[in-house]
């Protein structure tokens, strides 16, 4: 460790991503103090080429090696900044692991993040993808995102509006080479407004014998559902849901329902469009449980691509492209990946 960061040359990245595919970086720079970022960004290893910032690696697919230095945020402070009895403002450094953060907030009697339990990754990555699950998105609770603006070399604080959150999207994703997230501030209520009408949460609570759930109960129900449906990245390499649910016009959704009346359709990001279930379409195309060598599709969830052991990122990407092509051919709907692809284009 030198002045808040550590540099490793020719570093393996296999253990840095939940897919567990082979990849290397010419330089891996682990940042343990946000104050060291100015020095890190001035290093010749960084200024000499393209850089990639990673968190827990749960939203990355390396189809090749990293083209330049990889910066890993390893800052871990977590605290309550203020609490008026109705809401608390929580600050998490970028390197804080997401699921432990969710459970910590529930332990503090805070609500809102319970439907986002057991999502892999870090606090710093959460606003980039505007992570979401079971009817909730993190952007709803983001108060401020602290970041280093690499274009201006200044520290900035972006409020929720400036973050420009959308479905699996944000200004941080659209301007990926500009902002380096250093911390997030979450405004969380103490009075729950539980969201139970999504993907079996009520049924799970019933199976748990709970009729009047707390936010903590909902979080536990979500954990149980996710563990049952989604493979553990520590056992089988994966990045959770690989494809985004596509958003189409209401007219297109209505036309699809004529031919496929059981296709799950949800309200989109506006009144005139609809969100379709990518998992349903992929399963309808016969991909659930499919395997091409060690690259495959989970047998329990059609949205999840898995590495059964020695698959490369390029092999997983090739499988993803075949899946997307079949959905396009059958339903006339384009599906896109959630993870960021390194070393190739979609």
PyMOL commands that set and color helices and strands:
alter all, ss='L'
color gray80, all
select helices_A, chain A and resi 14-16+34-41+44-47+98-107+114-116+123-129+138-140+160-163+171-174+201-207+215-229+250-259+278-284+313-331
alter helices_A, ss='H'
color red, helices_A
select strands_A, chain A and resi 5-12+24-31+52-54+60-62+70-73+78-83+87-93+132-133+136-137+142-149+154-159+179-189+237-241+247-249+265-267+273-276+291-292+295-297+304-307+340-342
alter strands_A, ss='S'
color yellow, strands_A
deselect
rebuild
show_as cartoon
